[in-house]
Every structure is written in C-alpha cells, then in structure tokens.
C-alpha cells in the first residue's frame, strides 16, 4: 500500500514539475509574444506568433532571450533552495544574489523589446557627409581646396565598409574612387585641390562627391547590410576673364551649351523627394534622408543630376548656381531640420515631434531654397507616406504658385485607424500621430474643399489584408485614394509577423520596379 502511495506521489510530482516547466517556458516567450500581439494588426495572435518563431532570421533574439530567462530562473530556484541550508539567518548574501538575478531578468526583457523596436525598424547605420565649401569662386589666381568629412553612427559592435567616388559631372569623367573602413568612434576626411583653370567669366564646372557605407555582418554585429548613401554637389565658378567676345559655357556629362540664367527657369523643374513619418522616434532624424536613395540612383542613370540633401539653414549664397546647367536636379529634403541663429553661430535643430503645419512651413522654406539654388520658378514634389500630408498641407497654407506637380506614394490622405492609430505614438511621435487619426480635426480640415490645385499623381499600395479591405499593410486603400488625383495602383504583399510591409517596400525599385517606372513616366510627362 505504501509503495502505491509513493508511486502516486512521484507521479504527481512529475506532473507538477512538467506543469511548472511548461509555464516557465510560456513566461520566457511572453515578452516577444506581447510585442507581436501589439504590433501585428490582423489575424490570430497565436498563428502570427508561431509564424514569427518559425522564421529564425527574424526571431533569433526571441529564442536567445527565452533561453537566457530560463537559465536565470533555474539559477534563481537553486539560490532559493540553498537559502534554506544557511544556519545563520542574518546572512543576506543569497537574497542579494536572488535580487540581482531578477534585475537581470527584467533588464533582459527590456533589452529584448528595445532591440526588436530598433533592429526591426531600421536602426542599422547612419552616414553623415559634409564639405568645407559647396560653391567655390575663383576670383583670384589661386587654387582652392575642399575637404569632405565622413562619419557614421552604427549598431553596437559593428564597423562600416565604405566606398567613395569623386567625379567631374561636367565632363562625365571619374576623378577618383576608393574605399575605407569606419567605426562610430572615428571620422574620415578626404581633401582635394581644385585648380584655377582661368576659364571665361561666368563659366561653371560641377563636381560631385558620393560616399556609401554599410555595416559588415559579424558575430556580435546584427545588420541587414543595407547601404546608406550621401552626396555633395560642388560648383566651381570662374570669374576672372571678362572677354566680351566669348560666351560662358556650362557642360553636363560632356555636352556643353551656353550657361542657363533666367531663360531656363521654366524648364527641367527640380524634384524634391520628401520622406514620411519617423517610424521610430528614438532614431536620429537623419535616417529619413535615406528613403528615396535607390529611386534617385536609378533616375541619375537616366540623366538626372542628384544634388544630395537640402536642410533648412541661413541662405546667403548666390542664386542659380545649381541651374546654370540645364539638367533636371534631384534633391532629398527633410522637414525635421531647421537652423537657428545663436550668439555662438548657426545651430541646426532636429525634431520628429512637431505638428504637420510646422512641417508644411518648413517645406515652404525648403522650396524657396531649392528655387533659389536652381534659378527655377517651380518645383516638383515626390512624397512618401506622411510626407504626402505635409505636401498637401503646404498647398493648403501657401498655395500652388511654386509647385508644378505632386507625386504621392502611399499617403494616408484620409488618416489611419485600427492598431496603426492606436500604437503609432508608442514608437513614433505623439503629435503627428494624433494628427493622422482618420477621425481627427487635421484630416477633416485637410480634405475639406480640397479639389486639387496642382496636377496630383497618387500611387496607392494594395494587396495586403487589412480586415475588411485591401491596402499596403499600414494605410488602407480607401485612405490612400484621392478623388481629384490620377490614381495608380501597385499590388504587393506584406508579412506583418516579420514587419515587412508594402508601405515601406514600395519605394524600393528592386522590390517594386513598377513604382519607379510610374514616377519616371510622370516626371517625363508621359502620364498626363
């Protein structure tokens, strides 16, 4: 009888041990389950989570964290048991160890959530490039120097592999190219001597410096090895020889013509590429400048001139220096930046948490800068996501005199709802998120009596399940659609579990070449 009772107790202990182990496993995976349940909009949370775990490339951190939590709990259990064997009760050492273990567990869970939010949302590498002088004037007999400074901000334990290219845009010739490695702790400077060629007064030569960097994947370096690119346009302006019998010449890729002044103001309007909402408010605002890199690169192969990025700052330069060559100029712009004058000089401030009206006011300043630099009287705007709202708000506040046409890509024209609305401000900034609410006052004001005061071309992403309708995984079809615009549809797929959305991928030509072709045809006036 006693043996039967003992066997029953052993059996009960085994069941109890299995139940404890089962609940411990659930607890270990609970942080990542909560994360996916919160941010995956549609479908069963359990089905979504199992799909997530089955893709080790995306879920390796969840597995690693779960194993770590399991080990820490096991050690904590041993410490508790050993505590009972201490004869001297006053000895607090085991209790201290136990507290430390639980602190580590909490830290691990917090770190897991933070790394998910950052690595899955693009916190990889940030490249910064500056030049000592972007517009050089040869008013004397001396040569000039220009120095480029390159620096990166990378994920922990990573180093960047970088390539640079310096070219003479005017003649279409390469001056120099090279490569180097870089870490976040150091910067790289490259200096060039620019010769005074004593050219005719008014003649201009254009040089362009481009650098691209990507993190090198390693044991401790988590990276998708995506490239970050920056470029700077350098104009060399010759003002010595004032021979009235000779006309200044400006060349582009080896084809030389008379330099453009006001006679070219209505040709080849510059194209401003405008990013969307910062998905992760913890990321530096500079990340937004990388959004249209691939599209700009392909357009450059078709004859467009990529002039890099434009950031609002005090503008005292001579106008029209980018417009002497009658080539279509491409620029990336950010409404997250603005310069302020202080006693110590000019300070550039960045913020991703301002209102859309504030961003529209900054866009107005950006447009004025681009118009002045190119000598053109209008610009073309290509905007993605919330950048479309900023563009439309600019038109509402400032009118259409400065804009030739607008291209919107997956813009939330009628706002966001569901979990995107509910959790937008968890990762992103609260103010713009609240204004993108489909039931909010900003969206109502924006769409009230909006009849389209400039030609508007609207690229809509569809193909992703968004409950009762299709969309791009972030914005529903009905929100993107504009009745007065020329609407075009790009169909794609979403993998919410791995945070892979058509809304973000649609602007990458290697994934959705039809988006690039639409933009190019519209810019070339082939779609009217």
N, C-alpha and C positions, 0 to 999 in steps of 0.2 A: 504493500500500500504506500509506504514511504517513497519507494522508488518511482511509483506512478506520479506522486505529488511532485517529486523533484523534477521528473521529466516535464511535467506540465509547467513548472516554474521556469525551467530552462527554455522551454518553447515560448513562454510568454515574454521572457527577457529578449529572446531573439526577435520576436515580432516588435517589441517596444524599441529595440535597437535599430531595426530596419525603418520603423516609422520616424525615429529621431533623425536617422541619416537622410531619409527622404526629405524631411522638412528642412534639414540643413542645406541640402542641395538646392531646394527651392529658394531659400534665403540667399544663397550665393549668387544665383542668377537674377534675383529680384531687381537690382538696380538697372540692369540693361533691359529687363522686361518692361519696367516702368517707363524707361526712356522711349522704347519703340512704341509702347501703347499711347504715350502722349503725343508723339510727333508723326505717327503714321495715321493718315486721315480715315481711310476706308478699309473695310474687310475685317475679318475676325482677328482680334489681338493675338490669339494663340497661334493661328495659322501664320500670321505675319512674323511672329517671333521665331517659330520653328524654321521658316524660310531664311530668316536672318542668321540663325545659328548654323544652318547648313552651308552658308557661304563663309568659309573660314577667312577669306581675304578681307571681308568686312567685319567679321565678328571675333577676330583673334583676341582683341583686347577684352571682350566679354568673357571668353574662355579663360584667359590668363588671370583676370581679376577673380573669377569664380574659384579657380584653384587656390589662389592666394588667400581668399577669405576662408575657404575650407581648412587650409593648413593653420591659419591663425585661430580659428575656432577650436581645432583639435588641440593646439598648444595651450589655449586658454583653459580647456577642460582638464588637461593634465595639471596645470598650475593650481586649479581649484581643488583637485584631489590631493595634491601634495600639501596643500594648506592645512588639511586635516591632520597631517602627520606631525606638524610642528607642535612641540610641547610648550614652548614659550609663546603665549598668545600675543604678547606685546610686539613680536617681530612682524613688522608690516611689509617686509620685502616681497612676499608672494602677492600681496594685494596691489602693490605698486606695479609689479610685472603685469598683473591682470589688467589694470587700468591702461597701461601702455599698449597692451595688445588690442584693446578695444578702440583706443585712439588710432592705432594703425589701421584697424578695420574701417573705421569711419573715414580716415584720410584716403584709403584705397578706393572706397566707394565714391567719394567726392572727386578724386582724380580721374576715375573712370568716366564719370559724367562729363567732366571738363574736357577730357581728351576726345570723347565722342563728339561733343559740340564743336571742337576746334578742327580736328583732323577730318571729320566727315564733311565739314562745311568749308574746307579750303585753306586752313591755316598751314601753309607749307613754306613758301618763300616769298619775300617781298624784295624787289630790286629798286634801288634808287640811283638816279643818274643826274649829274649837274655839270654845267660848263661855266668857266670863268667869264665868258663873254659869248653871246649868241649872235651879235651883229657887230662886225668889225669894219672900221672905216680906215682906209689908207689915205690919210690927209698929209702925210709926210713921206720921207724916203725910207723909213724904217720898216723892217719886217715886224710881224706881230706873233704872239704866242697864244695858244688856247690850251687849257688843261681840263680834262674830263675826270670827274671823281665818281667812282662806283662803289656802292656799299650794298649789303644785303642784311635782311632780318630773316633768320631761318628757324625751323623747328629745332628743338634741342638735339644735340649730338650729331648735327648734320653739317656738311660743308658743301659749297656750291661749285659746280663746274660751269665756267663762263666762257663765252666767245664774243669777240668784238669785231666790228667791221667799220672802217672809215673809208668813205667813197666820195669822189668828185661827182656830184649829181649832174652838174652842168655838162660834163663830157661823157658821163656814163662810165667812168673808169674807177677801178679799185685803187685806193692809196695804200691801205694796209689792213691786214686781218691777223688775229691771233687768239690765244686762249690763256686762261689762268684759273687758279682755284682761289676760293674766297670763303672766309667764315664771318660770322656776325661780329666778331671782335675786331676785325680789321677792315680797312678800305683800300681801294686800288686807285692810283692816279696815272693817267696817260697824257703826255704832253706832246703837242705838235707845233712846229714852226710854220707859219703861214707867210709865204713870200709876197713881197710887194712887186707885182709884175708891171707896174707903171702903165696900166691899161687906160683906155679912154674914159674921160669923165662920165660918170653915170653907169658904167659897166658893172655887172654883178656876177659873181661866181658863187654857187651854192655847194656846200659840203654837208655831209650827213654822217653822224656817228651813231651807231646802234650797238647795243650790248644785250645779250640774252644769257640768263643763268637758270640752272635747275639744280636741285639738291640731288646728291648721289645717294642712292639707297644703300643702307648698311644695317648691321645687326641691331644697332641702337637708333638708327635713323628711320623713322616712319615717314615715307614720302611717296607721292604718286609720280614723281619725276616730271612734273609739268614745268614748262618753261615760263619764265617771266621776262618780258622784253621792255626796254625803254630806248628812246631815240631822241636826238637833239639835232635840230637844223641850224647850221652856221652859215650866215651870209657874209660874203667878202665884198665890200663896196668900195669902188675905186673913184677917187675924187681929184686926181692930180691934173691930168692932161685935159685942158679945156679947148681942144681943137674944134672949132665950129664947123669944119668941113666934114667931120666924121660923126657918125651916129653911134650911141652906145648899143652894145649887143648883149643880149641875155640868152643863154643856152640851156637846154634841158635834154639830157641824155644824148648829147652830140648834135642836136638840131638847134641852130642859132637863128634868132629873129631879133627884131628891134624890141627893146625893153618895153613892157607894158606900164602904162600910167593910168590915167582915168579912162582912156579909151577901151580898156579891158574890163571895166567894172561890172558889166552885165554878162560876162562870160565865165564859165567854169567856177560857179559859186563854190566856196569852201564847204566841206562836210564836217559837221561836228557830231562826234559819237558820244552819247550820253548814257551813263550806267544807271542801274536801278538801285533799289534799297539795299543797304548793307545787311546781309543775312545774319551776320554775327557782329554785334556791337563791340565785342572785345577785339576784333581785328582792326589794325590801322586803316584809316580811310584810304591810304594809297592803293590798297588792294583793288579798289573799284576801277583803277586805271587799266587793269589787265583784261577787262571784259571783252573788248572788241579786237584784241590783238590779232587773232587769226584772220578775221574778215579784212582788216586793214592791210595785212600782209598780202593777201590774195589780190586786193584792189591795187596795191603797189605794183604787182606784176602786170597789171593791165594799163599802166601809165599814170596812175595817181601818185601824188607825192605825199608821203607820210611825214608830217612835221612834228610828230611826237605829241606831248601833252600840253594843255593850256590850263594854268591855275591863275585865279584872280590875284593880281598884285598891282602896285602902283605902276601906271603905264605912261612913261615919259619918252618912249622910243619914237623914232621917226616912222611915220606910217607908210604902208605899201611895200615894205621890204620883202614880204613873202609873195607879193603879187607881181613883181617885175617879170617873172617867168610865167607865161600864161598856161599854167598847168593846174589841174584840179588838186587842191590841197585837202589832206585829211588830218584832223586833229581829234585827240581824245580830250574830253573836258570833265571836270568834276565840280559839282555844286557843293561838295563837302568842305571846300577850302575857301578862305578869304584872307587877304593881307590887311594888317592894321599897322598904322604908324605909331611908334612909341618914342620915348626920349632916347632909347638905345638904337633906334632904327626901325626898319620894317620887320614885322613878325608875322609869319604865316600860321594861321589858326585853322584847325580842322575839327569838324563836328558832324556826327552822323545822327544827331538827335534834334535837329531844328524842324520847323514846320515846312510844309511843301511850298507855302507862299514865300518863305525866306529863300528856299532853293530856287524858286522862279525868279526872284530878284537877283540872285547870283548868276543865274543863266543869262539874264539881261546884260550883266556886266561882261560875261564870257563872250556873248555875241558881239558886243561893242569892241572888245579886244581883238577878236578874230577878224572883224570887218576892217579895223584899223591896220592890222598887220598885213592883210591881203589886199587892201585897197578896193574891196568889193562892197557893193551896196546891200547885198543879201547873203544869207547862209542857208544851208540845208541841214536839217537836224535828223539824225537817226538815233532813236532812243529805245532802251530796253526796260521792260517792267515798270517800276515806279518812275523811271526817267520819262516815260510817256505822260504820266500825270504832271510832272514838273513842266514838260514841254507845253502841254495843253493849258496849264495854269498860267504859264508865261504869256501865251497868246491871249488868254482872257484878261490879263492885267495890263499888257503892254501893246497888244495889237499885232498885226501881221506884216507891217511895213518892212521888217528886217528879215523875213523868212520867205524863201522861195517855195519850199515844200517840206513836209514832215513824213518820216517813216517810223511807225510804231511797231515794236516787236513784243508780243505777249504782254501788253499793257493792261493793268487792272482798271479799265475805263469806267466800270460800274462797281468797283470795290471788291473786297474779299469777304468771305464768310467761312463758316464751319471752323475746323481746327486751325486753319491758317490765320483766321481772325483772332481766335482765342489765344493762340500761343505765339503770335507774331512778336509781341513785346517781350516774351521770355528770352529770346535770343537777340532780336533786333531792338531798335529804339522805340520807345513808347509813343512819342509824339507823331511821327509819320505813320506808325502802325494804326493809331487811333483814327487818323485822317483817311486811311484806306478802307475803313469799315464801310461796307456797302450801304448801311443804314445811317451813316454819319452825315453831318451837315456839309463837310467839304465836298464829298462826292455829289451830293444833291446840288450844291452851288455850281460845281464844275459842269454838270450835264444840263443845267437849266438854260434853255435858249441857245445851246451850243449847236450851231449849224455848220461849223467847219469853215473858217475864214481863210484857210490856205489849203491847197491840194494835200490831202491826207491819205497815206497808204498804210493800211493796217494789216500786219501779219499775225495771224491767230494760230496758236498751237492747239491741236486736238489729238484724240486717240487714247487718252488716259482716263480711266474710270474715276469719276468724281461724283459718285452717288447716283443721282437721277439724270445726269448729263455728262457729256464729254468735256475735256479741257486739256491743259498742259501739266496737270498734277498739282499746280499751285493756284492758277486762275481758271475759272470756268469759261466755257465758250461764250455764254451769254454775257459775261462781264467784259470779255475782250472785244466783242462786236461793237462797231460804231455804224449807225445807220447812214451817216453822211459820207463815210470814207469808202475808198476802194479796198474791200476786204479780201484777203488771200489766206488760204488755209495750208498749214504744214502739218501733216499727220506723223505722229511718232509714238513712242512707248515710254512708260515710267516704271521704275522699280522702287517703290516707296520704302520698302524694307531696307534697301541699301542706299537710300537718299539720292537716288538717281532720277532726276525729273527732266521732262521735256522742256519745261520752263527755263531751265538753266542750260541745257544742252543744245537748244535750238539755234543758238548763235555760233556754234562751232561748225565750220564748213566740212570737217572730216566726218562729222556725225550726221549733219543735215545740210547737204550741199544745196538743196532747193531754197533754203533761206538766203544763202549768199547770192544765188542766181536772181532771186526776186529783188534783193537790194541793188545789185548791179544793174539790172534792167531798168529799175526805177530811176537810179542815178543817171543812167544813159538816156533817159527819156524814151525808153522803149515800151514802157507801160504807162499809158495816159488815161 
